[in-house]
């Protein structure tokens, strides 16, 4: 087995299972070392038992590399493959909807608070059969997530173009998860938002704002012509937040007014597939269906393995009666981009 492929698959499976970043990073780091080391040197070091002398290779990753070089499936990978998948089991309707999804409009790289480089995120998406992936790193005010200043976002455009050219016909889209400020304004320069393929607008601060004020704030962002997707609309955590160690209750807002605005301004309600978010709750998802909203099933992936989380969103979409033709991530790319550029 190819040692690089083995290390990447192990990291992917650990990320999908929400294992600790430290544990995952050992395999991602080792994979980067293997990728830049000549195969002959790897083979010789394996024979001489000196793989761990390479910076970034530890005992466990050296064992994986050695077993792969011996033509075996590494035992650690076999163990991970033998464990039950953390993903929900889909019924026939769910499997059909999952097969119809063409891409993902919400993902993060190590340019903000993601754990992997842009090319690793994009390459994984392409290998999974995605037709497109939107890179949506955070905006400036979210300093805790290393949000992108205007100058950093401009530099990222160049990297996106370079990576996308290498992976064609797969398309890496220029995007952002832009913070919705207290006033409802979007946290990035309008001319940069204009240049993007996809804008996901999300609330990340003052989540306990009074209901009427939160409603006004969200509606103002939805009415902004640059907004395409309303991200994780309640901001809840149904399991422990990795930073605080606690669940988080949903924000309080008038969902009927917010979803009516989404329908009026042709903004998609995100079905956020992160297992600790599962946002919006099912009762609100059904309300958005009744309001006639568009939807976007997204992973909000912060690591390559998390791009496989779409099944969580699919399961809830089917359960809540979301029509497939109103899910923008089932649309072909040309239709999707026609929609995102509708009012810019």
N, C-alpha and C positions, 0 to 999 in steps of 0.2 A: 504494500500500500504506500502511496505517496505520503511522506511524513508531513509535508505542508498541508495537504488535504486533511490528514488526521487531526492535526493541531487546530485547524480552523473549524472542523466539525465539532470537536470537543468544546471549543469556546462557544460556538453557536448554540449547542445544546445546553450548556451552562447558563448562557444569557437568557435563553427561552424560559428556563426554569427559575429565573430571577435569583440566581446564586450571587454571592458577594462579588463585588467588583474586583477585589484583590485576587480572588481565586481565578476569575476569568482572565485577568490581565496577565497572569503567568503564562497562559497558553497563547494569548495574542502576542505577547512579547517574543515568545519562543518562535512563533510562526514568522514574525518579522525577521528574526535572525536567520532562520532556515531559508527564507526567500532571498536573502542577499548573500548566502554562502554557496559556493560551488558544490554540486552533488558529490564530486570526487573527494572533496575535503570532508564533507559530512561522513561519507562511507569510511574514510581512513580514520577519522576521529572515533567512529563507532568501533572499529576494529581495535584501536588503541585505548579505548575507554576514556577518551579525553573530551567528550562532548560538553561536559560541564565546565570546561575551561573557557568556552565561549560565553562572553557576558550575555546574560539573559536566558541561559539554559540551566535549569536546576535538575535535581535528581529525577523528579517525576516526569518532567518534559523530556529529559534525556532518555528515559525508559520508553516513552511513547515513540520518540524518533527512532530509537534502536529497533524496537519491535516492528515498526513500519519498514525500516531498511532491510529487515530480515524476511520481508514478504508476508508478515502476519498483520492481522488487524489488531492494533494495540488493545491490551486487556482492559484498560480504563475506558476506551471508546466502546468496546463490547458491553461493558457494564452499563454505560449511559444509554446505549441503544436498547438494552434489555429492560430498562425501567419504563414504567407506564408514562405515556406522554402527558405533560401538564395541560395540554389543550383540551377543550371540551369535545366530546364526541358529537358530531353533527348528524342530524337526520338527512333524509334525501333532499328535502328543500334547502337545508343548510349547505349541503355539499354542492348543490347546483348553484346557489348564490356565491359561494366561495370561488367556484370555477369561473364565474362571470366577472369577478373583480380583476381589473387590469392594472391597478397601481395603488399608491399610498400617498396621501397628501400631507403627512405630518411625520417628520423624522428629524433627528438631531445628530450632529457629529461632534468631534472633539474641539471644534471651533467654539462651541458654547458648553453645554453640560453633558454632551454625549461622551461615550467611552472609546470611540473608534474614528479613524480618519475618514474623510469624505469618500475616498476611493473604495475603502472596505465596505462601507454602507451601500454604495451604489453597486459594487460588484456582487454583493450578496443578493441584493434585490433582483439584479439581472439573472443570476443563477437560479433564483426561485421562480423565474418565469414572469416577473413583473414587466410590463411594457414601459412603465415610468415610475419615478419616485421623486417627490418634492423634498428638497432639503430645506428645512424650516428651523434654522437655529434662532435663538432668542434675540430680542431687541435690547437696546442699550440700558434701559432702566433696570432690567433684571440682572443686577451685578452679581448676585449670588450664583447665577447660572452663566456667568461670563458672557453676557449679552453683547451682540456685535454693534460697535459704533458704526456710523456711516462709512468711515474709511475702511474698516475691516470688512464690512459687507461688500464694498466695491471690490476689494481684493478677492473675496470669496467668489464673486462672479467669474473671475478668470480661472479659478480652480475648477469650478463647476463646468465651464466650457471645455477645459482640458480633459477632465475625467469623462465627461459625456461623449466627447469625440472618440475616446478609446473604446467605449462600450456600445457604440451605435450598432443596431438600430434602437437599442434601449435608450431612453431619454431621461436624463437627470435634469429636473426642473429647478429653476431659481425660485426660492421661496423664503418665507420668514414666518415664525410665530411671534407676532407683534403684540406687545403688551397693551391692554386697554387701560388707559390712564383714568384717574378718578373722574375726569370730566367727560370721558367717552372718546377722547381723541386717541389716535394711534401713535405709538412710541417709535416713530421713524420718519425721516424726511419724506414728504409726499412724492418728490421726483424719484426717489429710490423705490418707493412702493409702486409707483407707476411702471418701473422697469421690470418688476418681478412677474413670474408666471403665476404664482399662487401666494395669497396672503391669508394665513390663519390668524384670527384675532382672538385673544384669550385674556381673561382676568386672572392675575396672579397676586394681587395685593388687596388689602382691605376686604377680604372675603366675607367679613361679618358686617359689611355696610348695611344700613337700614334698607328695607325692601324697595321703597319707592325710589330712593337714590340709586340703588343698584340697577333697577329697571331702566331708569333714564340713562344711566351710564352705558348699559349694554345696547340699548336701542340706538344711541348716538353712534356707537361703533358699527353696528349693523348697517346703519344708513350711510356710512362712509363708502363712497364708490370704490374704494380700494379693497374692501373686505370681501373675501370669497367664502370663508368657512368660519363659523363660530366654534371655537375650540373648547373642549371639556366644560360645558356651560355652567355646571354647578360648582366645579372646583373640588368636589368631594374626594375623599379617600375612604374606600370601604374596608381596606386593611391598613396596616401600619404604614404611615409615611416613613420613607427611608431616612429622612432627616430628623423628624421629631419622635419617631417611634410610636405614634398614636394615629388612630383613624381621624378623619376630619369630616364634619358634617357639611352638607351642601349649603351653598349660599342661598339667601332668601331673595326672590324676585318674582314678579308677576309673569309666570311662564306663558300665559295666554297672550299677553302684550308682546313679549319678546319673540315668540314663535310667529305671531302675526307680522311682526316687522321682518323676520327672516323670509317669510313667504312674499311679502310685498317687495322687498329689495333683492330677491333671488339669491339669498345667502344660504348656504348649506349648513345644517346642524350636524356637527361632528358626532359620530358614534365612536367614542374613544375606546379602544380595545385594550388598553392597559389593564391587567387584572386587578391592580389596586385602585383603579379609578372606576371603570365600567360606567362611564358618564355619557349621556344623562341616565338617571334612574328610569326603570321601565315605565312608570306612570307618566313621566314627562315625555318619554320617547313616543308613547301612544298619543299624547296630546299634540306633539309635533306632526305626527302622521295625519291626525284629524285637521290640523291647520293647513295642510297641503305643502309642507316644507320639502325642500331638497335635503339630501343627507350625504355625508361622506364617511365611509367606514375607514378609519385610520388606526395605525398602531401607536403613534406617538413614541416610536422606537428610539431609544437612546443607545442601542447596541445592535449589531447585525442580527443576533439570534432573536431579538424582540420583533423583527419584521415578520416573524411567523405567528404573531398574536392575532391576526385578523379573525381567526375562528371565534374569539370571544365576542367581537362585534357582530359577526355574522349570526351567531346564536341568538343574540338579543334582537337583532333586526328581524329575523324570521318570527320569533316569539311575539313581537309587537306589531307584526303586519306591515313592515316597511316595504313599499313596492320597489322592486328591483330597478325599474326604469327611472326612479327618483333618487337613486344612489349614484352620485356623480363619478365615483370610482369604478363603476361598471362601464363608463362611457369610453369610447375610443379617444385617443389623444387630441385629434383635431377638434372634436366636439367639446372636449373638456376645456381646451384653450380658448375656443370661441366663447365659451361661457365665462371664463375668468376675465376675459377682456371686454366683457359686455358693456361696462359703463366707464371704462378708464379713458 
